[in-house]
Amino acid sequence: MLTNAAPLPPEIARRRTFAIISHPDAGKTTLTEKFLLFGGAIQMAGQVRAKGDARRTRSDYMKIEADRGISVSASAMSFDFRQYRFNLVDTPGHSDFSEDTYRTLTAVDAAIMVIDGAKGVESQTRKLFEVCRLRDLPILTFCNKMDRESRDVFAIIDEIQENLAIDVTPASWPIGQGRDFIGAYDILHDRLEIMDRADRNRVAESIQISGLDDPRLADHVPADLLAKLREDLEMARELLPAFDREQFLHGAMTPIWFGSAINSFGVKELMDGIGEYGPEPQPQKAAERQIAAEETPVTGFVFKVQANMDPKHRDRVAFVRLASGHFERGMKMFHVRSKKPMTVTNPVLFLAADRELAEEAWAGDIIGIPNHGQLRIGDALTEGESLRFTGIPSFAPELLQSIRALDPMKAKHLEKALTQFAEEGAAKVFKPMVSSGYIVGVVGALQFEVLASRIEQEYALPVRFEGSNFTSARWISGDKAAIEKLVNVNKQHIATDSDGDLVFLTRLQWDIDRVLRDYPGVKLTATKEMMV
């Protein structure tokens, strides 16, 4: 994080672009809803699984998301809160969709880690945290579900410090837990926050006090809980570090808030924390140089492509993180990969599945550009400079299956659908050299189900996935002559991906070891940087 850089223009400085990460079921989508509620973007928050006429959550718009009650696609939302402009990206918690999440983390400046008070740090949280660590992203932590039976607060903090090797500093401290949970003490502002259990969408009552010795505390907190709060906080001040913004911005410390997203409690304090302490739009890395947010020319990169967000229009929306400048609707941008100009006439800002035309946007914002396949993940848009943004990963799939249309006459339609999903990053699609048909690769088994459902919904094309002889894939690079020799001798293992790059399909680790032994000039890699 840069601290000695020149001050940013006010419109850029007020941007806060962040993702929400967590294990499934920690309450991430509920928290997103409450953010939109407090930002004035929606009137009433919904639950992920709607009962009867209850509203569906705004950030889960795919049919399978509504049916299963999980998020399977990262969605971006922009809204104002106080003097800030929040660009929030809700990510899939399910590990089968982690690749979408990894790519999303390349487009944000900070992350909110949501953990469940009863379960603590879970496996998927650990994985996602590692990605944040690689990028030195500042992390704010929200410990959710304190209104249910949860672990001891010190045990939760210890677990985060031990598992994730990061200093934890309490920004608030819960008062009671489970049924006795009545609110929290805001350590950073010496405030008492009292929860309203009667109305889940109401903001907590905030009482300004002068420290823990203020006699007014006794008017709001039962004597036994007050004694425990004073004892806990005295211990916390001795054992835990005080909040240090520099440490936080460098990714070495995380402030933690305690609350209950479903009861709207602790959410506003967390939002205040993002605004007050969170990073402004940060410089972005390109192969050629670093791009600073305050530069005048507009630059941006595609980190996600979503097909058929509006099924009536068969469009693809490219999500673009603006890295610099002040973008205005109708601007002519240079599409670096194709080396062609592109006029952006109908850019959109998102509120989950709703969208509105963006007349302008600034560095740090995430805009959507509807297009018919010109834009792919990793593409750069500039005002003329040839830039290639780095660090957007593509991972080798861990599961491979062949796919066929149940109606053989529709093979062409299937090819079109698969091309679209490959460009979206929803799956890897490989065309084997020697057999007809396609092999689809994913990170987790649930993705096959989602793909089949989407191909049927969006293309009226029922498909079947069938077992494949191969278990994984590796991208081939290295010496040209050695690659040619490898391809000629191992045609049954060779395929091309949707970009036309050569891929080695493997059955066992032994296959990989054999290639590396027999063809010393060849490299097989499990990740490919999506830089075009």
C-alpha positions in Angstrom: 0.0 0.0 0.0 1.4 3.4 -1.0 1.5 6.0 1.8 3.7 8.7 0.3 1.9 9.0 -3.0 0.3 12.3 -4.1 -3.3 12.9 -2.8 -5.9 11.5 -5.1 -8.6 13.6 -6.8 -11.6 13.7 -4.3 -13.9 11.6 -6.5 -11.3 8.8 -6.6 -10.3 9.2 -2.9 -13.9 8.5 -1.8 -14.0 5.1 -3.5 -13.7 1.9 -1.5 -13.6 -1.2 -3.6 -13.7 -4.5 -1.6 -14.8 -8.1 -1.7 -16.5 -10.2 0.9 -15.0 -13.6 1.5 -16.0 -16.5 3.7 -16.7 -20.2 4.1 -20.2 -21.2 2.9 -23.0 -20.4 5.4 -21.0 -17.9 7.5 -23.6 -15.3 6.5 -21.8 -13.5 3.7 -24.8 -12.9 1.4 -26.9 -11.7 4.4 -24.1 -9.2 5.3 -24.1 -8.0 1.6 -27.8 -7.4 1.8 -27.5 -5.3 5.0 -24.7 -3.3 3.3 -27.2 -2.4 0.5 -29.9 -1.7 3.1 -27.8 0.8 5.1 -26.5 2.3 1.8 -30.1 3.1 1.0 -29.9 0.8 -2.1 -32.7 -1.5 -1.1 -35.7 -1.0 1.2 -35.9 -4.4 2.9 -33.3 -7.2 3.1 -34.3 -10.8 2.0 -33.0 -14.2 2.9 -31.1 -16.4 0.5 -33.8 -19.1 0.6 -37.1 -17.2 0.3 -40.1 -18.6 2.2 -43.4 -17.9 0.6 -43.5 -14.3 -0.5 -40.3 -13.3 1.3 -37.9 -11.5 -1.0 -35.0 -13.2 -2.7 -31.6 -11.8 -1.9 -30.5 -9.2 -4.4 -27.0 -10.5 -5.1 -28.0 -14.1 -5.9 -29.8 -13.9 -9.3 -29.2 -17.3 -11.0 -31.9 -19.8 -10.7 -29.6 -22.4 -9.2 -28.6 -19.9 -6.5 -32.1 -19.3 -5.5 -32.9 -23.1 -5.4 -29.8 -24.1 -3.4 -29.4 -21.0 -1.2 -25.8 -20.5 -2.1 -23.9 -17.9 -4.2 -22.2 -19.5 -7.2 -21.1 -16.3 -9.1 -19.4 -13.2 -7.9 -21.7 -10.2 -8.2 -20.6 -6.5 -8.1 -22.6 -3.7 -6.5 -22.1 0.1 -6.3 -23.8 2.4 -3.8 -23.1 5.4 -1.6 -22.6 5.3 2.1 -22.0 8.6 4.0 -19.4 10.5 1.9 -18.0 7.3 0.4 -18.7 5.4 -2.8 -18.7 1.6 -2.0 -17.9 -0.9 -4.8 -18.7 -4.2 -3.2 -18.1 -7.6 -4.7 -19.9 -10.6 -3.2 -18.0 -13.8 -4.0 -19.1 -17.4 -4.0 -18.3 -19.1 -0.7 -18.5 -22.6 -2.0 -15.0 -24.0 -2.8 -16.2 -25.4 -6.1 -16.4 -21.8 -7.4 -13.1 -20.6 -5.8 -11.6 -19.7 -9.2 -14.2 -16.9 -9.7 -13.3 -15.7 -6.2 -9.6 -15.7 -6.8 -10.0 -13.6 -10.0 -12.3 -11.2 -8.2 -9.7 -10.6 -5.5 -7.4 -9.2 -8.3 -9.9 -6.4 -8.8 -10.4 -5.1 -5.2 -8.3 -3.1 -2.8 -9.4 -4.8 0.4 -11.4 -7.8 1.7 -13.9 -8.4 4.5 -13.5 -11.9 6.0 -16.7 -13.2 7.5 -16.4 -15.9 10.1 -19.1 -17.8 12.0 -18.8 -17.2 15.8 -19.5 -20.9 16.5 -17.3 -22.4 13.8 -14.3 -20.0 13.7 -11.8 -20.3 10.8 -12.9 -22.9 8.3 -11.0 -24.5 5.4 -12.3 -22.3 2.6 -11.7 -19.2 4.7 -8.1 -20.3 5.1 -7.7 -20.8 1.3 -9.1 -17.4 0.4 -7.1 -15.8 3.1 -3.9 -17.2 1.5 -4.9 -15.5 -1.8 -5.4 -12.2 0.1 -2.0 -12.7 1.7 -0.3 -13.2 -1.7 -1.7 -9.9 -2.8 -1.1 -8.1 0.6 -4.7 -7.1 0.7 -5.9 -5.3 3.8 -8.5 -7.5 5.6 -11.3 -6.5 7.9 -12.9 -9.3 9.9 -16.6 -9.6 10.9 -17.4 -12.3 13.4 -21.0 -13.1 12.6 -23.9 -15.0 14.4 -23.0 -13.7 17.9 -26.7 -14.0 18.8 -26.3 -17.8 18.6 -24.2 -20.0 20.8 -20.7 -19.1 19.9 -17.1 -19.7 21.1 -15.3 -17.6 23.6 -14.1 -14.4 22.1 -10.5 -14.9 23.1 -10.6 -18.4 21.6 -11.9 -17.0 18.2 -9.1 -14.3 18.1 -6.4 -16.9 19.1 -7.6 -19.2 16.3 -7.4 -16.4 13.7 -3.9 -15.4 14.9 -2.6 -18.9 14.9 -4.3 -20.2 11.7 -3.8 -17.2 9.6 -0.6 -15.8 11.1 -2.0 -12.2 11.3 -2.3 -9.8 14.2 -5.9 -9.3 15.4 -7.1 -6.2 17.1 -10.6 -5.9 18.4 -12.6 -2.9 16.9 -15.6 -3.9 19.0 -16.3 -6.3 21.9 -19.5 -8.4 22.2 -21.6 -8.1 25.3 -23.0 -11.5 26.2 -23.5 -14.3 23.6 -26.3 -16.5 22.3 -29.6 -15.6 24.0 -27.8 -13.2 26.3 -26.2 -11.2 23.4 -27.4 -7.6 23.8 -24.9 -5.7 21.8 -21.2 -4.6 21.6 -18.8 -2.0 22.9 -17.3 0.0 20.1 -13.6 0.2 21.2 -12.5 2.6 18.5 -15.1 5.3 19.3 -16.0 4.5 23.0 -19.6 3.8 22.2 -22.2 1.4 23.4 -24.2 -0.3 20.7 -27.5 -2.0 21.8 -29.2 -4.5 19.5 -32.9 -4.3 18.7 -34.1 -7.9 18.6 -37.6 -6.9 17.6 -36.8 -5.4 14.1 -34.1 -7.2 12.1 -33.7 -4.3 9.7 -33.3 -1.6 12.3 -30.0 0.0 13.0 -28.7 -0.6 16.6 -29.1 2.2 19.1 -25.8 4.0 19.7 -25.0 5.5 23.0 -21.9 7.8 23.3 -20.1 7.2 26.6 -16.8 8.3 28.1 -15.0 5.0 28.6 -15.8 1.9 30.6 -16.1 3.7 33.9 -19.0 5.8 32.7 -21.9 5.2 35.2 -24.4 5.3 32.4 -23.3 1.9 31.2 -25.2 0.4 34.1 -28.5 1.8 32.7 -28.1 -0.3 29.6 -26.1 -3.4 30.5 -27.0 -6.0 33.3 -24.5 -6.0 36.2 -23.1 -9.5 35.4 -22.5 -8.8 31.7 -21.0 -5.4 32.6 -18.5 -6.9 35.0 -17.5 -9.5 32.4 -17.1 -6.8 29.7 -14.8 -4.7 31.9 -12.7 -7.8 32.9 -12.5 -9.0 29.2 -11.5 -5.6 27.9 -8.8 -5.1 30.5 -7.4 -8.4 29.5 -7.7 -7.6 25.8 -5.8 -4.4 26.2 -3.0 -6.2 27.8 -2.8 -9.2 25.5 -3.8 -7.8 22.1 -2.2 -5.0 20.0 -4.0 -1.7 19.5 -5.2 -0.8 16.0 -2.5 0.5 13.7 -3.7 1.6 10.3 -0.3 1.2 8.7 -0.1 -2.4 9.8 -3.6 -3.0 8.6 -3.0 -1.4 5.1 0.1 -3.7 4.7 -2.0 -6.8 5.4 -0.3 -7.6 8.7 -3.2 -6.8 11.0 -6.9 -7.3 10.9 -9.4 -5.3 13.0 -12.4 -7.5 14.1 -16.0 -6.5 14.7 -18.5 -8.7 16.4 -22.2 -8.8 15.4 -25.2 -10.5 13.9 -25.8 -9.7 10.2 -29.4 -11.1 10.2 -30.2 -8.7 13.1 -28.5 -5.8 11.3 -26.1 -5.6 14.3 -22.5 -4.5 14.0 -22.9 -4.0 10.2 -23.0 -0.2 10.3 -19.8 -0.1 12.4 -18.1 -2.4 10.0 -19.1 -0.1 7.1 -17.8 2.9 9.0 -14.6 1.0 9.5 -14.2 0.5 5.7 -14.9 4.1 5.0 -12.6 5.5 7.7 -9.7 3.1 7.6 -10.0 1.2 4.3 -7.6 1.9 1.4 -8.4 4.3 -1.4 -8.0 2.9 -5.0 -4.5 1.4 -5.2 -2.0 1.3 -8.1 -2.5 -1.7 -10.4 0.3 -3.8 -11.8 0.8 -4.3 -15.6 3.7 -6.1 -17.3 5.0 -2.8 -18.6 4.7 -0.6 -15.5 2.5 0.2 -12.5 -0.6 2.3 -13.1 -1.5 4.9 -10.5 -5.2 5.7 -9.9 -4.7 9.5 -10.3 -3.3 9.2 -13.9 -5.5 11.1 -16.4 -5.8 8.5 -19.2 -8.5 5.9 -18.5 -7.3 2.3 -18.1 -9.0 -0.8 -16.9 -9.0 -4.6 -17.1 -11.7 -7.3 -17.4 -11.6 -9.6 -14.3 -14.9 -11.4 -14.9 -17.3 -12.1 -17.8 -20.9 -13.1 -17.1 -23.1 -14.5 -19.9 -26.8 -14.1 -20.2 -27.4 -11.9 -17.1 -30.4 -10.8 -19.1 -31.6 -14.0 -20.8 -33.8 -12.0 -23.2 -30.7 -10.3 -24.8 -28.1 -13.1 -25.0 -25.5 -10.6 -24.0 -22.2 -11.0 -22.2 -21.3 -8.5 -19.6 -17.6 -7.9 -19.0 -16.9 -6.6 -15.5 -14.1 -4.0 -15.7 -12.1 -2.6 -12.8 -11.0 0.9 -13.7 -7.4 1.3 -12.8 -7.0 5.1 -13.6 -8.7 8.2 -14.9 -12.2 9.5 -15.3 -14.3 7.4 -17.6 -17.3 8.9 -19.5 -20.0 7.1 -21.4 -19.4 7.1 -25.1 -15.6 7.1 -24.8 -13.5 5.4 -27.4 -11.2 2.9 -25.8 -8.3 0.9 -27.2 -8.9 -2.9 -26.9 -5.2 -4.0 -26.4 -5.6 -7.7 -27.4 -7.4 -7.0 -30.7 -5.5 -3.7 -31.3 -8.9 -2.2 -32.3 -10.8 0.8 -31.0 -14.0 0.2 -29.1 -16.7 2.8 -28.3 -18.3 2.1 -25.0 -21.8 3.4 -25.5 -23.8 1.6 -22.8 -21.6 0.9 -19.8 -23.6 -0.2 -16.7 -23.3 0.0 -12.9 -24.8 -2.9 -11.0 -27.1 -3.3 -8.1 -27.0 -7.2 -8.2 -29.2 -8.2 -11.1 -30.4 -4.6 -11.6 -28.3 -2.3 -13.7 -28.3 1.3 -14.7 -26.5 3.2 -17.4 -23.2 4.7 -16.1 -22.8 8.2 -17.4 -19.3 8.3 -15.7 -17.0 6.3 -13.5 -13.7 6.8 -11.8 -10.6 4.8 -10.9 -11.6 2.1 -8.4 -15.1 1.7 -9.9 -16.4 -1.6 -11.4 -18.4 -1.1 -14.5 -20.1 -3.6 -16.8 -19.6 -3.5 -20.6 -22.3 -5.5 -22.5 -20.7 -7.0 -25.6 -21.1 -10.0 -27.9 -17.9 -11.9 -27.1 -15.2 -9.3 -27.9 -14.1 -8.9 -24.3 -12.4 -11.8 -22.3 -11.0 -12.2 -18.9 -7.6 -10.5 -18.7 -8.3 -8.0 -21.5 -7.0 -4.4 -21.1 -8.8 -1.3 -22.2 -6.8 1.9 -22.4 -6.8 5.3 -24.2 -4.1 4.0 -26.6 -1.3 2.6 -24.5 -0.5 -1.1 -24.9 -0.7 -2.5 -21.4 -1.1 -6.0 -20.1 -2.4 -6.3 -16.6 -0.8 -9.1 -14.6 -1.9 -11.4 -11.8 -5.2 -12.7 -13.1 -4.9 -16.4 -12.6 -6.4 -19.4 -14.5 -6.1 -22.7 -12.6 -5.8 -26.2 -14.0 -9.1 -28.1 -13.5 -9.2 -30.9 -11.0 -12.1 -32.7 -12.6 -12.6 -33.5 -16.3 -15.7 -34.9 -18.0 -16.8 -35.2 -21.7 -20.0 -33.5 -22.6 -22.6 -34.3 -25.3 -25.9 -32.8 -26.4 -28.9 -35.1 -25.9 -30.0 -34.0 -29.3 -27.2 -34.8 -31.8 -28.5 -32.2 -34.3 -27.6 -29.5 -31.8 -23.8 -30.1 -31.7 -23.2 -26.6 -33.1 -25.3 -25.0 -30.4 -23.3 -26.9 -27.8 -20.1 -25.6 -29.3 -21.4 -22.0 -29.0 -22.5 -22.5 -25.4 -19.2 -24.0 -24.4 -17.2 -21.2 -26.0 -19.3 -18.7 -24.1 -18.8 -20.4 -20.7 -15.0 -20.8 -21.4 -14.7 -17.1 -22.1 -16.7 -16.4 -18.9 -14.2 -18.5 -16.9 -17.0 -20.7 -15.7 -15.2 -23.8 -17.0 -12.2 -24.9 -19.0 -13.1 -26.3 -22.4 -10.6 -28.5 -24.2 -10.8 -29.8 -27.8 -8.8 -33.1 -28.0 -6.6 -33.5 -31.0 -7.7 -37.1 -31.9 -11.3 -37.5 -30.8 -14.4 -35.5 -31.7 -16.3 -33.6 -29.0 -15.2 -31.6 -26.0 -13.8 -32.2 -22.6 -14.9 -29.8 -19.8 -12.7 -29.2 -16.8 -13.8 -27.7 -13.5 -12.4 -27.1 -10.0 -15.4 -28.6 -8.2 -18.1 -31.2 -9.0 -21.0 -28.8 -8.3 -19.8 -26.7 -11.3 -20.9 -29.6 -13.7 -24.4 -29.3 -12.2 -24.4 -25.6 -12.6 -23.2 -25.8 -16.2 -25.7 -28.4 -17.2 -28.5 -26.3 -15.6 -27.3 -23.0 -17.3 -26.9 -24.6 -20.8 -30.4 -26.0 -20.5 -31.9 -22.7 -19.1 -30.0 -20.3 -21.4 -29.8 -22.4 -24.6 -32.8 -24.8 -24.3 -30.2 -27.5 -24.8 -30.2 -30.6 -22.5 -26.7 -32.1 -22.1 -25.1 -35.0 -20.4 -21.7 -35.1 -18.7 -19.9 -38.5 -18.9 -16.7 -39.8 -17.4 -13.4 -39.1 -19.1 -10.2 -41.0 -19.2 -8.3 -37.9 -18.0 -8.2 -36.5 -14.5 -6.4 -33.2 -14.9 -4.7 -30.9 -17.5 -1.5 -28.9 -17.7 -0.6 -26.1 -20.0 2.4 -26.8 -22.3 5.2 -24.3 -22.8 9.0 -24.3 -23.5 11.2 -25.1 -26.4 9.4 -25.2 -29.8 11.1 -28.3 -31.1 10.6 -30.3 -27.9 6.9 -29.3 -27.8 6.5 -30.5 -31.5 8.1 -33.8 -30.6 5.9 -34.2 -27.5 2.7 -33.5 -29.5 3.6 -35.9 -32.3 4.3 -38.8 -30.0 1.4 -38.2 -27.5 -1.5 -37.1 -29.7 -4.1 -38.9 -27.6 -3.1 -36.7 -24.6 -3.0 -33.4 -26.4 -5.8 -30.8 -26.6 -6.2 -27.1 -27.1 -8.0 -24.7 -24.7 -10.4 -22.0 -25.8 -7.5 -19.6 -26.4 -5.9 -22.1 -28.7 -3.1 -22.8 -26.2 -1.7 -26.4 -26.1 -2.7 -28.6 -23.1 -1.5 -31.9 -21.9 -4.4 -34.1 -20.6 -3.2 -36.4 -17.8 -4.5 -39.5 -16.1 -1.9 -39.8 -13.3 0.9 -37.8 -11.9 3.1 -40.5 -13.5 2.1 -39.0 -17.0 3.4 -35.6 -15.9 6.7 -37.0 -14.5 7.2 -39.0 -17.7 6.9 -36.0 -19.9 9.2 -33.9 -17.8 11.8 -36.8 -17.8 11.5 -37.5 -21.6 11.2 -33.9 -22.8 13.6 -31.8 -20.8 12.8 -28.7 -22.9 9.1 -28.8 -22.1 7.3 -27.2 -19.1 3.9 -28.3 -17.8 2.1 -25.7 -15.6 -1.0 -25.9 -13.4 -1.8 -22.1 -13.8 -1.9 -19.8 -16.7 -1.9 -16.0 -16.4 -4.8 -14.5 -18.2 -2.9 -11.7 -19.8 -3.8 -11.0 -23.3 
